Amino acid sequence: MQGQAMTAIRRAAGIPHALQALRAVVLREVLKFAQQKGRLVSALVRPLLWLAVFAAGFRNVFGVAIVEPYDTYIPYDIYIAPGLIGMVMLFNGMQSSLAMVYDREMGLMRLLLTAPLPRAWLLFSKLCATALLSLLQVVAFVIVAALLGTQLPMSGWPLLHALLAIIAAALMLGALGLLMSVYIKQLENFAGTMNFVIFPMYFLSTALYPLWKLEESGATWVYRAAQFNPFTHAVEWLRFALYGKDPGIAPWVVLGTLLACFTLACWGYDPQRSFGGLTKRGGP
């Protein structure tokens, strides 16, 4: 009985320590982001180019029919805005993967993961930092998009639901980046590996075109791939949430992918497996 009491006391005493570690990891990432002056600009240039150039050029060509979640015809820039928000989060998630690989090369990951805290909590702290940076970049993108004339519905419960969808998607894509960092052994391999993740996830989704248009055009394999793409469900959850509609199974797919990626990442950083290759500087 006394032993159980002592265990409970130690666990209670460890909670402030765990929260302090979470705060330290998140603050480090935010401060590092603030010092990288061009990172926010580069994160916004890509989606804003799509919005200001591509969407403007096809505004009246790609008319989006009255289908869920829309109650009327909408211009193309309004349709792709949730997909561009997803693009911001996708690239930031992959950027976090690059940062993890860099920290591993410099030996910082070994110092972090040998701290006297559960490894899953330390990785969760990194994940929270990634999600927060994604959220900040999304807010900046939405503001600039509004200045360019792309106004998204932002009021009441739909706004809160959309915020929940953004946070969940940011965590999912951050967990994917965390998982990728386990298997990317060197910084030199990063660009090539990301090309097999970012572009297929983005283009084989509903970020740029509705599923029904893919099916109607006869692109069956693209349609099927988009259906199974978790990024599709992240975008659709946000799109439906903005208009106060039921997103169906999208939240469950996003949350399931988040859990799966994070679990595999924690397994990959197991010390019995050399911290996900932390001791291997240049594997295949």
C-alpha positions in Angstrom: 0.0 0.0 0.0 2.8 2.3 0.9 4.6 1.5 -2.3 1.6 2.3 -4.4 1.3 5.7 -2.5 5.0 6.5 -3.3 4.4 5.6 -6.9 1.4 7.9 -7.1 3.4 10.7 -5.5 6.3 10.3 -8.0 3.9 10.3 -10.9 2.2 13.5 -9.6 5.6 15.1 -9.1 6.5 14.2 -12.7 3.6 16.0 -14.2 5.1 19.5 -13.8 8.4 18.1 -15.2 6.6 16.7 -18.3 4.7 20.0 -18.8 8.0 21.9 -18.5 9.6 19.7 -21.1 6.6 20.2 -23.4 6.8 24.0 -23.0 10.6 23.9 -23.6 10.4 21.9 -26.8 7.5 24.0 -28.2 9.2 27.3 -27.2 12.5 26.1 -28.9 10.8 25.4 -32.1 8.8 28.7 -32.1 11.9 30.7 -31.4 13.8 28.9 -34.1 11.0 29.6 -36.5 11.0 33.3 -35.5 14.7 33.5 -36.3 14.3 32.0 -39.7 13.0 35.1 -41.4 12.4 33.6 -44.8 10.6 30.5 -43.6 7.2 32.1 -43.2 7.5 33.9 -46.5 8.5 30.7 -48.4 5.7 28.8 -46.7 3.1 31.4 -48.0 4.5 32.0 -51.4 3.7 28.6 -52.8 -0.1 28.5 -51.9 -0.5 32.2 -52.6 0.9 31.7 -56.1 -1.7 29.0 -56.7 -4.4 31.2 -55.3 -3.4 34.4 -57.1 -2.3 33.0 -60.4 -3.7 29.5 -61.0 -7.1 30.0 -59.4 -7.5 33.4 -60.9 -6.7 32.1 -64.4 -9.2 29.3 -64.0 -11.8 31.1 -62.0 -14.5 30.9 -64.7 -13.3 27.8 -66.4 -13.6 25.3 -63.4 -17.0 26.1 -62.2 -17.8 24.0 -59.2 -21.3 22.6 -59.3 -23.8 22.7 -56.4 -22.6 19.7 -54.5 -22.0 19.1 -50.8 -20.9 21.1 -48.8 -21.9 24.0 -51.0 -25.4 25.4 -51.4 -24.7 27.4 -54.5 -22.1 27.7 -57.3 -18.8 28.9 -56.1 -15.7 30.4 -57.8 -12.7 28.1 -58.1 -10.5 30.0 -55.6 -13.0 29.4 -52.9 -13.0 25.7 -53.7 -9.2 25.3 -53.6 -8.7 27.5 -50.5 -9.1 24.5 -48.0 -6.7 22.5 -50.2 -4.2 25.3 -50.1 -4.5 25.4 -46.3 -3.7 21.7 -46.4 -0.7 22.5 -48.6 0.6 24.8 -45.9 0.3 22.1 -43.3 1.7 19.4 -45.5 4.9 21.3 -46.3 5.3 22.3 -42.7 4.9 18.7 -41.6 7.6 17.7 -44.1 9.8 20.6 -43.0 9.6 19.3 -39.4 10.8 16.0 -40.8 13.8 17.8 -42.2 14.5 19.5 -38.9 14.4 16.1 -37.1 16.9 14.7 -39.6 19.1 17.7 -39.1 18.9 17.4 -35.3 19.8 13.7 -35.6 22.8 14.6 -37.7 23.9 17.2 -35.1 23.3 14.8 -32.2 20.5 16.9 -30.6 17.9 14.1 -31.0 20.0 11.8 -28.9 20.2 14.4 -26.1 16.4 14.9 -26.3 15.4 11.3 -26.3 17.7 10.3 -23.4 15.9 12.8 -21.2 14.3 11.2 -18.1 10.8 11.3 -19.6 8.8 8.8 -21.6 10.0 8.8 -25.2 6.4 9.1 -26.5 5.9 12.3 -24.5 9.1 13.8 -25.9 8.0 13.0 -29.5 4.5 14.2 -28.7 6.1 17.5 -27.6 7.9 17.8 -31.0 4.5 17.0 -32.7 2.7 19.8 -30.7 5.4 22.2 -31.8 5.0 21.3 -35.4 1.2 21.6 -35.2 1.5 25.0 -33.6 3.8 26.3 -36.3 1.3 24.9 -38.9 -1.5 26.7 -37.2 0.4 30.0 -37.2 1.2 29.7 -40.9 -2.4 28.8 -41.7 -3.6 32.0 -39.9 -1.1 34.0 -41.9 -2.3 32.4 -45.2 -6.0 33.0 -44.4 -5.3 36.7 -43.7 -3.3 37.2 -46.9 -5.9 35.2 -48.9 -8.7 37.5 -47.5 -6.7 40.5 -48.6 -6.6 39.0 -52.1 -10.4 38.6 -52.1 -10.8 35.0 -51.1 -13.2 35.1 -48.2 -13.9 31.9 -46.3 -16.9 31.5 -44.0 -15.5 32.4 -40.5 -18.1 32.5 -37.8 -19.7 30.6 -35.0 -19.6 26.9 -34.6 -18.3 26.2 -38.2 -15.2 28.3 -37.4 -14.6 26.2 -34.2 -15.2 23.0 -36.1 -12.8 24.2 -38.8 -10.2 25.0 -36.2 -10.5 21.5 -34.8 -10.1 20.1 -38.3 -7.0 22.2 -38.9 -5.4 21.1 -35.6 -6.1 17.4 -36.2 -4.8 17.7 -39.8 -1.7 19.5 -38.6 -1.0 16.8 -36.0 -1.6 14.0 -38.6 0.8 15.6 -41.1 3.3 16.3 -38.3 3.1 12.7 -37.2 3.7 11.6 -40.8 6.8 13.9 -40.9 7.9 12.4 -37.6 7.6 8.9 -39.1 9.5 9.9 -42.2 12.4 11.2 -40.1 12.9 7.6 -38.8 13.8 6.3 -42.2 15.5 9.3 -43.8 19.1 8.7 -42.9 20.8 11.7 -44.3 19.9 15.3 -45.3 21.0 14.6 -48.8 18.2 12.0 -49.2 15.5 14.4 -48.0 14.5 16.1 -51.2 14.2 12.9 -53.2 12.2 11.1 -50.5 9.8 14.1 -50.1 9.0 14.1 -53.8 7.5 10.6 -53.3 5.4 11.9 -50.4 4.4 15.5 -50.8 3.4 15.6 -54.5 1.5 12.3 -54.6 -0.4 13.2 -51.4 -1.3 16.6 -52.7 -2.2 15.9 -56.4 -4.0 12.6 -55.6 -6.5 14.4 -53.4 -9.5 16.7 -53.6 -7.3 19.8 -52.9 -7.6 20.9 -56.6 -10.6 19.1 -57.9 -13.7 17.3 -56.5 -13.9 13.5 -56.5 -16.9 13.5 -58.7 -15.0 15.3 -61.5 -12.3 12.7 -61.3 -14.8 9.9 -61.7 -16.7 11.8 -64.4 -13.5 12.3 -66.4 -12.7 8.6 -66.4 -9.6 8.9 -64.2 -10.7 5.9 -62.2 -7.3 5.0 -60.7 -6.8 8.7 -59.6 -10.3 8.6 -58.1 -9.6 5.5 -56.1 -6.2 6.7 -54.9 -7.8 10.0 -53.8 -10.4 8.1 -51.8 -7.7 6.2 -49.8 -5.5 9.3 -49.4 -5.6 10.6 -45.8 -4.8 14.1 -47.1 -8.1 14.0 -49.0 -10.0 13.4 -45.8 -8.1 16.1 -44.0 -9.1 18.6 -46.7 -12.7 17.4 -46.9 -13.1 17.6 -43.1 -12.0 21.2 -43.2 -14.1 22.0 -46.3 -17.3 20.5 -44.8 -16.5 22.1 -41.3 -16.3 25.6 -42.8 -19.9 25.2 -44.1 -21.3 23.6 -41.1 -21.9 20.2 -42.8 -21.3 16.7 -41.6 -17.8 15.5 -42.8 -18.7 11.8 -42.6 -15.8 9.5 -42.0 -13.1 12.1 -42.7 -12.4 12.8 -39.0 -12.0 9.1 -38.2 -9.6 8.6 -41.1 -7.5 11.7 -40.0 -7.4 10.7 -36.4 -6.7 7.0 -37.2 -3.8 8.0 -39.5 -2.5 10.3 -36.8 -2.5 7.5 -34.2 -0.9 5.0 -36.6 1.9 7.4 -37.8 2.7 8.5 -34.2 2.7 4.9 -32.9 5.0 3.8 -35.7 7.3 6.8 -35.1 7.5 6.0 -31.4 8.4 2.4 -32.3 11.0 3.6 -34.8 12.7 5.7 -32.2 13.0 2.8 -29.8 16.4 2.7 -28.2 16.6 -1.1 -28.9 16.5 -0.1 -32.5 19.3 2.5 -32.1 16.9 5.4 -31.8 15.5 5.0 -35.3 19.0 4.9 -36.8 20.4 7.8 -34.7 23.7 6.0 -34.5 23.8 5.3 -38.2 25.2 8.3 -40.1 24.6 7.3 -43.6 22.7 4.1 -44.1 21.2 3.0 -47.3 
